[in-house]
Amino acid sequence: MSLFKARDWWSTVLGEKEEFDQGCLCLADVDNTGNGQGTLGNVEHGNQYQIKLMYEHNLQRIACNMTYGSFGGVKGRDLICIQSMDGMLMVFEQESYAFGRFLPGSLLPGPLAYSSRTDSFITVSSCRQVESYKYQVLAFATDADKRQETEQQKLGSGKRLVVDWTLNIGEQALDICIVSFNQSASSVFVLGERNFFCLKDNGQIRFMKKLDCSPSCFLPYCSVSEGTINTLIGNHNNMLHIYQDVTLKWATQLPHVPVAVRVGCLQDLKGVIVTLSDDGHLQCSYLGTDPSLFQAPKVESRELNYDELDIELKELQKIIKDVNKSQGVWPMIEKEDDLKVSAMVSPNFDSVSQATDVEVGTDLVRSVTVKVTLQNRVALQKAKLSVYVQPPLVLTRDQFTFEFMAPEMTRTVAFSVYLKGSYTPPELEGNAVVSYSRPTDRNPDGIPRVIQCKFRLPLKLICLPGQPSKTASHKLTIDTNKSPVSLLSLFPGFANQSEDDQVNVMGFRFLGGSQVTLLASKTSQRYRIQSEQFEDLWLVTNELIIRLQEYFEKQGIKDFACSFSGSMPLQEYFELIDHHFELRINGEKLEELLSERAVQFRAIQRRLLTRFKDKTPAPLQHLDTLLDGTYKQVIALADAVEENQDNLFQSFTRLKSATHLVILLIGLWQKLSADQIAILEAAFLPLQQDTPELGWEETVDAAISHLLKTCLSKSSKEQALNLSSQLSMPKDTSRLKKHITLLCDRLAKGGRLCLSTDAAAPQTMVMPGGCTTIPESDLEERSVEQDSTELFTNHKHLIAETPIPEVSSLQGVSE
């Protein structure tokens, strides 16, 4: 916003509910006195004049705009040129219709102006180029009453309309103005959507200026400096800019968006700026400023004591940290809030499955009903309930709207959830979010608020009882501190009927085909989960831990705990990361190739269109065959891009499942608190889905690097290192994998996660074994990787060497 506002000299409002544009304002000497004023007469408001109709023309076409001038060098009178909506120029010589001509290739009409020095009409076509046509060429060209060639033209009696010169400006034009302040040269000003251009008579660019705001109108006028031209440019930010050639000389604020602007002399006041808005606000203003009468009092100069300022700054920072620790970032809300939201998942499947358009093979897909209840204590407005689940889980309905809820009112909505895809979701947790407005005395529209409620979907929604597998490629062992529990009591809906109620092996088959086997030791307080796919271990492992915790809570045992003592399965995790990153690379290559084929397809289309438009067409030279082949390539590439996007989405879902599993194992391995696990989840799971602008790899790498340089750093020197503020797709995943390995290494050596860098500094000095610094080169990273090899070995080989003791074989169970 400008500091200077236009000084209002006189203003009024024209018409009622009318619209105005740039052609609705004209500033002229009405009575032709020559001095620019209205002479006082017998009446108070001056002399009166009557306007008489001399002649009129009934137009046969819808008019768009017009211009006038001494076309063809005629003396003593002006001719009129009207451009129709279909691109026809109609020339009128006072009361007579002279001729009409169609502009070649016209699609939509553009602004029109006449240059008397070159005797040319200048316009901007729909091809986004400035075009100039000589009047003589228009006059002697073929008549526009018939667009097709006549027999006389074929015999040579007519001429084809040829453009004098063209200039491609690459954008649509709003207005054209021709300025000539001397007889030697004139300038053509063109106002575009983002730039304004000054051209010579022959179409060469004299200068151009890129505009910061979207323009609405402009007016070139004479400058006091010789050889320069002033230009008024109004924009949609209610601003009026004054340029001298390309230099901004003044900016002023207007009360409206101008659609037309003029400069004139009113009552001996020179340089009055007249502006008109689209709704009829007419204002005469001048440039000026209001003098500031306020003078800041003098401040006594004194020397600054930097030591005292430093002490005061540290005290204030300590107060701020204490407040944040005691109250948190967000203000505390009372338990008895305006609205209570609760969700209940039905324990049984729907009698009639609501699943439609499923893609899980031959398995019967069942659905389960979820009911969400809203209980409000006060009146609420515009309450909107949005429900979210992780794909490929889908909802029969995910949006509910309540315009008004009276006090002490209860509303219940129901919807069904089912699995649509042939792969497993990364989570079985859903989220119901309610946004609403609470009216107050000061704000009748209400204060916006948001409340959410989470619910857990049953494992049986995506999983069926399966046959236990004897062998598997991926295995995990979870240790506990309590006696083993019968899997039949933990998973009553998944065990086969057996006389032995202490079932110690159980199989799970996900809808779509993948299998997971769960084994429980009879004496060693251990549980093993194994599967052919690493990411499939996550849901069963998490469900096992949750059900164990719930089982011992019902028994009144509060000291139950799980742990993980094996090696971290980073190699399996890195394979999923590489696969996901490879699909991202393939997607970029396919989109680039599709763009090239699309450009080629449009180029062939233009060539063919030129051949077909030619009056004497040349042979196609197999352009039609090339067009057909390119079209098939475009369709095939589009299908490949769509297929790669589906594969990328599934890969990202599997990567999220594996990431959840790695976070769970790290928490059990290092006995991390809930806050520390939340930090890991924020670092490893920052995105709900991949986007072309921001991907999972670069985002996670930046988050882990931040942790390594803050709470897991060794010295303050590492904390001072700045991370790159711009994220871009990396060349490979080697750096990310090294940072993940280094993160696990520092956690293994005693590092702990926290959000405050100051709180982490004393802790790092007493870490057992010490923490290595963040490698600054590839050589250092190689050494760190070699040091960590023994700690993070291949998980497959380790499990093969250390089986769970005292677990009965699967062969014995089957017998």
Secondary structure in CASP SS format (residue, H / E / C, confidence):
PFRMAT SS
TARGET T0000
AUTHOR 0000-0000-0000
METHOD secondary structure of the structure
MODEL  1
M C 1.00
S C 1.00
L C 1.00
F C 1.00
K E 1.00
A C 1.00
R E 1.00
D E 1.00
W E 1.00
W E 1.00
S E 1.00
T E 1.00
V E 1.00
L C 1.00
G C 1.00
E C 1.00
K C 1.00
E C 1.00
E C 1.00
F C 1.00
D C 1.00
Q H 1.00
G H 1.00
C H 1.00
L C 1.00
C C 1.00
L C 1.00
A C 1.00
D C 1.00
V C 1.00
D C 1.00
N C 1.00
T C 1.00
G C 1.00
N C 1.00
G C 1.00
Q C 1.00
G C 1.00
T C 1.00
L C 1.00
G C 1.00
N C 1.00
V C 1.00
E C 1.00
H C 1.00
G C 1.00
N C 1.00
Q C 1.00
Y C 1.00
Q C 1.00
I C 1.00
K C 1.00
L C 1.00
M C 1.00
Y C 1.00
E C 1.00
H C 1.00
N C 1.00
L C 1.00
Q C 1.00
R C 1.00
I C 1.00
A E 1.00
C E 1.00
N E 1.00
M E 1.00
T E 1.00
Y E 1.00
G E 1.00
S C 1.00
F H 1.00
G H 1.00
G H 1.00
V C 1.00
K C 1.00
G C 1.00
R C 1.00
D C 1.00
L E 1.00
I E 1.00
C E 1.00
I E 1.00
Q E 1.00
S E 1.00
M C 1.00
D C 1.00
G C 1.00
M E 1.00
L E 1.00
M E 1.00
V E 1.00
F E 1.00
E E 1.00
Q C 1.00
E C 1.00
S E 1.00
Y E 1.00
A E 1.00
F E 1.00
G E 1.00
R E 1.00
F E 1.00
L C 1.00
P C 1.00
G C 1.00
S C 1.00
L C 1.00
L C 1.00
P C 1.00
G C 1.00
P C 1.00
L E 1.00
A E 1.00
Y E 1.00
S E 1.00
S C 1.00
R C 1.00
T C 1.00
D C 1.00
S E 1.00
F E 1.00
I E 1.00
T E 1.00
V E 1.00
S C 1.00
S C 1.00
C C 1.00
R C 1.00
Q E 1.00
V E 1.00
E E 1.00
S E 1.00
Y E 1.00
K E 1.00
Y H 1.00
Q H 1.00
V H 1.00
L H 1.00
A H 1.00
F H 1.00
A E 1.00
T C 1.00
D C 1.00
A C 1.00
D C 1.00
K C 1.00
R C 1.00
Q C 1.00
E C 1.00
T C 1.00
E H 1.00
Q H 1.00
Q H 1.00
K H 1.00
L C 1.00
G C 1.00
S C 1.00
G C 1.00
K E 1.00
R C 1.00
L C 1.00
V C 1.00
V C 1.00
D C 1.00
W E 1.00
T E 1.00
L E 1.00
N E 1.00
I C 1.00
G C 1.00
E C 1.00
Q C 1.00
A E 1.00
L E 1.00
D E 1.00
I E 1.00
C E 1.00
I E 1.00
V E 1.00
S C 1.00
F C 1.00
N C 1.00
Q C 1.00
S C 1.00
A C 1.00
S C 1.00
S E 1.00
V E 1.00
F E 1.00
V E 1.00
L E 1.00
G E 1.00
E C 1.00
R C 1.00
N E 1.00
F E 1.00
F E 1.00
C E 1.00
L E 1.00
K C 1.00
D C 1.00
N C 1.00
G C 1.00
Q C 1.00
I E 1.00
R E 1.00
F E 1.00
M E 1.00
K E 1.00
K E 1.00
L C 1.00
D C 1.00
C C 1.00
S C 1.00
P E 1.00
S E 1.00
C E 1.00
F E 1.00
L E 1.00
P E 1.00
Y E 1.00
C E 1.00
S C 1.00
V C 1.00
S C 1.00
E C 1.00
G C 1.00
T C 1.00
I E 1.00
N E 1.00
T E 1.00
L E 1.00
I E 1.00
G E 1.00
N E 1.00
H C 1.00
N C 1.00
N C 1.00
M E 1.00
L E 1.00
H E 1.00
I E 1.00
Y E 1.00
Q E 1.00
D C 1.00
V C 1.00
T E 1.00
L E 1.00
K E 1.00
W E 1.00
A E 1.00
T E 1.00
Q E 1.00
L C 1.00
P C 1.00
H C 1.00
V C 1.00
P E 1.00
V E 1.00
A E 1.00
V E 1.00
R E 1.00
V E 1.00
G E 1.00
C E 1.00
L E 1.00
Q C 1.00
D C 1.00
L E 1.00
K E 1.00
G E 1.00
V E 1.00
I E 1.00
V E 1.00
T E 1.00
L E 1.00
S E 1.00
D C 1.00
D C 1.00
G C 1.00
H E 1.00
L E 1.00
Q E 1.00
C E 1.00
S E 1.00
Y E 1.00
L C 1.00
G C 1.00
T C 1.00
D C 1.00
P C 1.00
S C 1.00
L C 1.00
F C 1.00
Q C 1.00
A C 1.00
P C 1.00
K C 1.00
V C 1.00
E C 1.00
S C 1.00
R C 1.00
E C 1.00
L C 1.00
N C 1.00
Y H 1.00
D H 1.00
E H 1.00
L H 1.00
D H 1.00
I H 1.00
E H 1.00
L H 1.00
K H 1.00
E H 1.00
L H 1.00
Q H 1.00
K H 1.00
I H 1.00
I H 1.00
K H 1.00
D H 1.00
V H 1.00
N H 1.00
K H 1.00
S H 1.00
Q H 1.00
G C 1.00
V C 1.00
W C 1.00
P C 1.00
M C 1.00
I C 1.00
E C 1.00
K C 1.00
E C 1.00
D C 1.00
D C 1.00
L E 1.00
K E 1.00
V E 1.00
S E 1.00
A E 1.00
M E 1.00
V E 1.00
S E 1.00
P E 1.00
N E 1.00
F E 1.00
D C 1.00
S C 1.00
V C 1.00
S C 1.00
Q C 1.00
A C 1.00
T C 1.00
D C 1.00
V C 1.00
E C 1.00
V C 1.00
G C 1.00
T C 1.00
D C 1.00
L C 1.00
V C 1.00
R C 1.00
S C 1.00
V E 1.00
T E 1.00
V E 1.00
K E 1.00
V E 1.00
T E 1.00
L E 1.00
Q E 1.00
N E 1.00
R C 1.00
V C 1.00
A C 1.00
L E 1.00
Q E 1.00
K E 1.00
A E 1.00
K E 1.00
L E 1.00
S E 1.00
V E 1.00
Y E 1.00
V C 1.00
Q C 1.00
P C 1.00
P C 1.00
L E 1.00
V E 1.00
L E 1.00
T C 1.00
R C 1.00
D C 1.00
Q E 1.00
F E 1.00
T E 1.00
F E 1.00
E E 1.00
F E 1.00
M E 1.00
A C 1.00
P C 1.00
E C 1.00
M E 1.00
T E 1.00
R E 1.00
T E 1.00
V E 1.00
A E 1.00
F E 1.00
S E 1.00
V E 1.00
Y E 1.00
L E 1.00
K C 1.00
G C 1.00
S C 1.00
Y C 1.00
T C 1.00
P C 1.00
P C 1.00
E C 1.00
L C 1.00
E E 1.00
G E 1.00
N E 1.00
A E 1.00
V E 1.00
V E 1.00
S E 1.00
Y E 1.00
S E 1.00
R E 1.00
P C 1.00
T C 1.00
D C 1.00
R C 1.00
N C 1.00
P C 1.00
D C 1.00
G C 1.00
I E 1.00
P E 1.00
R E 1.00
V E 1.00
I E 1.00
Q E 1.00
C E 1.00
K E 1.00
F E 1.00
R E 1.00
L C 1.00
P C 1.00
L H 1.00
K H 1.00
L H 1.00
I C 1.00
C E 1.00
L E 1.00
P E 1.00
G E 1.00
Q C 1.00
P C 1.00
S C 1.00
K C 1.00
T C 1.00
A C 1.00
S C 1.00
H E 1.00
K E 1.00
L E 1.00
T E 1.00
I E 1.00
D E 1.00
T E 1.00
N C 1.00
K C 1.00
S C 1.00
P C 1.00
V C 1.00
S C 1.00
L H 1.00
L H 1.00
S H 1.00
L H 1.00
F C 1.00
P C 1.00
G C 1.00
F C 1.00
A C 1.00
N C 1.00
Q C 1.00
S C 1.00
E C 1.00
D C 1.00
D C 1.00
Q C 1.00
V C 1.00
N C 1.00
V E 1.00
M E 1.00
G E 1.00
F E 1.00
R E 1.00
F E 1.00
L C 1.00
G C 1.00
G C 1.00
S C 1.00
Q E 1.00
V E 1.00
T E 1.00
L E 1.00
L E 1.00
A E 1.00
S C 1.00
K C 1.00
T C 1.00
S C 1.00
Q C 1.00
R E 1.00
Y E 1.00
R E 1.00
I E 1.00
Q E 1.00
S E 1.00
E C 1.00
Q C 1.00
F H 1.00
E H 1.00
D H 1.00
L H 1.00
W H 1.00
L H 1.00
V H 1.00
T H 1.00
N H 1.00
E H 1.00
L H 1.00
I H 1.00
I H 1.00
R H 1.00
L H 1.00
Q H 1.00
E H 1.00
Y H 1.00
F H 1.00
E H 1.00
K H 1.00
Q C 1.00
G C 1.00
I C 1.00
K C 1.00
D C 1.00
F C 1.00
A C 1.00
C E 1.00
S E 1.00
F C 1.00
S C 1.00
G C 1.00
S C 1.00
M C 1.00
P C 1.00
L H 1.00
Q H 1.00
E H 1.00
Y H 1.00
F H 1.00
E H 1.00
L H 1.00
I H 1.00
D H 1.00
H H 1.00
H H 1.00
F H 1.00
E H 1.00
L H 1.00
R H 1.00
I H 1.00
N H 1.00
G H 1.00
E H 1.00
K H 1.00
L H 1.00
E H 1.00
E H 1.00
L H 1.00
L H 1.00
S H 1.00
E H 1.00
R H 1.00
A H 1.00
V H 1.00
Q H 1.00
F H 1.00
R H 1.00
A H 1.00
I H 1.00
Q H 1.00
R H 1.00
R H 1.00
L H 1.00
L H 1.00
T H 1.00
R H 1.00
F H 1.00
K H 1.00
D C 1.00
K C 1.00
T C 1.00
P C 1.00
A C 1.00
P C 1.00
L C 1.00
Q C 1.00
H C 1.00
L H 1.00
D H 1.00
T H 1.00
L H 1.00
L H 1.00
D H 1.00
G H 1.00
T H 1.00
Y H 1.00
K H 1.00
Q H 1.00
V H 1.00
I H 1.00
A H 1.00
L H 1.00
A H 1.00
D H 1.00
A H 1.00
V H 1.00
E H 1.00
E H 1.00
N H 1.00
Q H 1.00
D H 1.00
N H 1.00
L H 1.00
F H 1.00
Q H 1.00
S H 1.00
F H 1.00
T H 1.00
R H 1.00
L H 1.00
K H 1.00
S H 1.00
A H 1.00
T H 1.00
H H 1.00
L H 1.00
V H 1.00
I H 1.00
L H 1.00
L H 1.00
I H 1.00
G H 1.00
L H 1.00
W H 1.00
Q H 1.00
K C 1.00
L C 1.00
S C 1.00
A H 1.00
D H 1.00
Q H 1.00
I H 1.00
A H 1.00
I H 1.00
L H 1.00
E H 1.00
A H 1.00
A H 1.00
F H 1.00
L C 1.00
P C 1.00
L C 1.00
Q C 1.00
Q C 1.00
D C 1.00
T C 1.00
P C 1.00
E C 1.00
L C 1.00
G C 1.00
W H 1.00
E H 1.00
E H 1.00
T H 1.00
V H 1.00
D H 1.00
A H 1.00
A H 1.00
I H 1.00
S H 1.00
H H 1.00
L H 1.00
L H 1.00
K H 1.00
T C 1.00
C C 1.00
L C 1.00
S C 1.00
K C 1.00
S C 1.00
S H 1.00
K H 1.00
E H 1.00
Q H 1.00
A C 1.00
L C 1.00
N C 1.00
L C 1.00
S C 1.00
S C 1.00
Q C 1.00
L C 1.00
S C 1.00
M C 1.00
P C 1.00
K C 1.00
D C 1.00
T C 1.00
S H 1.00
R H 1.00
L H 1.00
K H 1.00
K H 1.00
H H 1.00
I H 1.00
T H 1.00
L H 1.00
L H 1.00
C H 1.00
D H 1.00
R H 1.00
L H 1.00
A H 1.00
K C 1.00
G C 1.00
G C 1.00
R C 1.00
L C 1.00
C C 1.00
L C 1.00
S C 1.00
T H 1.00
D H 1.00
A H 1.00
A H 1.00
A H 1.00
P H 1.00
Q H 1.00
T H 1.00
M H 1.00
V C 1.00
M C 1.00
P C 1.00
G C 1.00
G C 1.00
C C 1.00
T C 1.00
T C 1.00
I C 1.00
P C 1.00
E C 1.00
S C 1.00
D H 1.00
L H 1.00
E H 1.00
E H 1.00
R H 1.00
S H 1.00
V H 1.00
E H 1.00
Q H 1.00
D H 1.00
S C 1.00
T C 1.00
E C 1.00
L C 1.00
F C 1.00
T C 1.00
N C 1.00
H H 1.00
K H 1.00
H H 1.00
L H 1.00
I H 1.00
A H 1.00
E H 1.00
T C 1.00
P C 1.00
I C 1.00
P C 1.00
E C 1.00
V C 1.00
S C 1.00
S C 1.00
L H 1.00
Q H 1.00
G H 1.00
V H 1.00
S H 1.00
E C 1.00
END
